[in-house]
Amino acid sequence: MDLTVVDRGDVRVLEGVADTPFMTTAADVDKLIEACFSNRSLPALLYSSNLPPAFFDLSSREAGAILQKLRNYRIRLAVVVDSTQPSFSTRFGEMVAEEQRGRDFGIFDNRADALDWLTSA
């Protein structure tokens, strides 16, 4: 999958392509990290379709593995959730609520809100 670079002010964001799979397992996060560093972009915007399906089930540990590795490299991640996305597991929803207090990971309904969050100080 191609990732696109979006320059917004003085911030460069790496963006996935909506409705296109990118990661099939947590190990694929390395492709995102490599792309971020190659494009000199620490914020990344992905769509729910870009992530492994198990990402939204906290018991799979996919989300934890991906988010921890991104934190290690100081990469911020915004995820735009498709309206057809099945509801999150209860534990995933709790994790999202906790994460919303920080600046590393956010879930959004639309691209504009995700980009605003990623490009705000």
C-alpha positions as CSV (number, residue, x, y, z in Angstrom):
1,M,0.0,0.0,0.0
2,D,1.2,3.5,-0.7
3,L,1.2,6.0,2.1
4,T,0.7,9.6,1.2
5,V,2.5,12.6,2.7
6,V,0.3,15.4,3.8
7,D,2.0,18.7,4.6
8,R,-0.1,20.8,6.9
9,G,1.7,24.0,8.0
10,D,5.0,22.9,9.3
11,V,3.8,19.4,10.2
12,R,4.2,16.4,7.8
13,V,1.7,13.6,8.3
14,L,1.9,10.2,6.8
15,E,-1.5,9.0,5.7
16,G,-2.9,5.6,4.8
17,V,-5.3,5.0,2.0
18,A,-8.9,4.5,3.1
19,D,-10.5,1.1,2.5
20,T,-7.1,-0.5,1.8
21,P,-5.5,-3.1,4.0
22,F,-2.0,-2.2,5.2
23,M,-1.1,-4.2,8.3
24,T,-2.2,-7.8,8.7
25,T,-0.5,-8.4,12.0
26,A,1.2,-6.3,14.7
27,A,4.6,-7.1,13.2
28,D,3.6,-5.0,10.1
29,V,4.0,-1.9,12.3
30,D,7.6,-1.9,11.2
31,K,6.5,-1.0,7.7
32,L,4.8,2.1,9.1
33,I,7.8,3.1,11.3
34,E,10.1,2.7,8.3
35,A,7.8,4.8,6.1
36,C,7.5,7.5,8.8
37,F,11.3,7.9,9.2
38,S,11.9,7.7,5.4
39,N,9.4,10.6,4.9
40,R,10.5,12.5,8.0
41,S,7.0,12.3,9.5
42,L,6.3,11.4,13.1
43,P,2.5,11.7,13.0
44,A,0.6,9.0,11.1
45,L,-3.0,8.9,10.1
46,L,-4.5,5.5,9.4
47,Y,-8.0,4.2,8.7
48,S,-9.5,1.3,10.5
49,S,-9.2,-0.7,7.3
50,N,-5.5,-0.2,7.3
51,L,-5.1,-2.0,10.6
52,P,-5.3,-5.7,11.5
53,P,-8.9,-6.7,12.2
54,A,-7.8,-8.0,15.6
55,F,-6.5,-4.5,16.5
56,F,-10.0,-3.5,17.9
57,D,-10.2,-6.6,20.2
58,L,-7.9,-5.8,23.1
59,S,-7.6,-9.5,24.0
60,S,-5.7,-10.1,20.8
61,R,-2.8,-7.9,22.0
62,E,-2.4,-6.4,18.5
63,A,-3.3,-2.9,19.6
64,G,-0.9,-3.0,22.6
65,A,2.0,-4.3,20.5
66,I,1.4,-1.7,17.8
67,L,0.9,1.2,20.1
68,Q,3.9,0.4,22.3
69,K,6.2,0.1,19.3
70,L,5.0,3.4,17.9
71,R,5.5,5.1,21.4
72,N,9.1,3.7,21.4
73,Y,9.8,5.7,18.2
74,R,7.7,8.7,19.3
75,I,5.2,8.2,16.4
76,R,1.7,9.6,17.1
77,L,-1.2,7.7,15.6
78,A,-4.6,8.9,14.7
79,V,-7.1,6.3,13.4
80,V,-10.2,7.2,11.5
81,V,-12.9,4.6,12.2
82,D,-15.2,3.7,9.4
83,S,-18.8,4.0,10.2
84,T,-19.3,0.3,9.2
85,Q,-16.7,-0.8,11.8
86,P,-18.2,-3.2,14.2
87,S,-18.3,-1.9,17.7
88,F,-15.1,-2.2,19.8
89,S,-14.6,-4.8,22.5
90,T,-15.4,-3.3,25.9
91,R,-11.8,-3.4,27.0
92,F,-10.7,-1.7,23.8
93,G,-13.2,1.1,24.5
94,E,-11.7,1.5,28.0
95,M,-8.2,1.7,26.5
96,V,-9.3,4.4,24.1
97,A,-10.8,6.4,26.9
98,E,-7.4,6.2,28.8
99,E,-5.4,7.0,25.7
100,Q,-7.5,10.1,24.9
101,R,-5.8,11.7,28.0
102,G,-2.4,11.5,26.2
103,R,-1.0,12.7,22.9
104,D,0.1,9.4,21.4
105,F,-3.1,7.8,20.1
106,G,-6.5,9.0,19.1
107,I,-9.6,7.6,17.5
108,F,-11.7,9.9,15.2
109,D,-14.9,9.8,13.1
110,N,-13.4,11.8,10.3
111,R,-10.1,12.7,8.6
112,A,-10.4,16.5,9.3
113,D,-10.6,15.9,13.1
114,A,-7.7,13.4,13.0
115,L,-5.5,15.8,11.0
116,D,-6.4,18.7,13.4
117,W,-5.3,16.6,16.4
118,L,-2.1,15.4,14.8
119,T,-1.0,18.9,13.7
120,S,-1.9,20.6,17.0
121,A,0.9,21.2,19.4
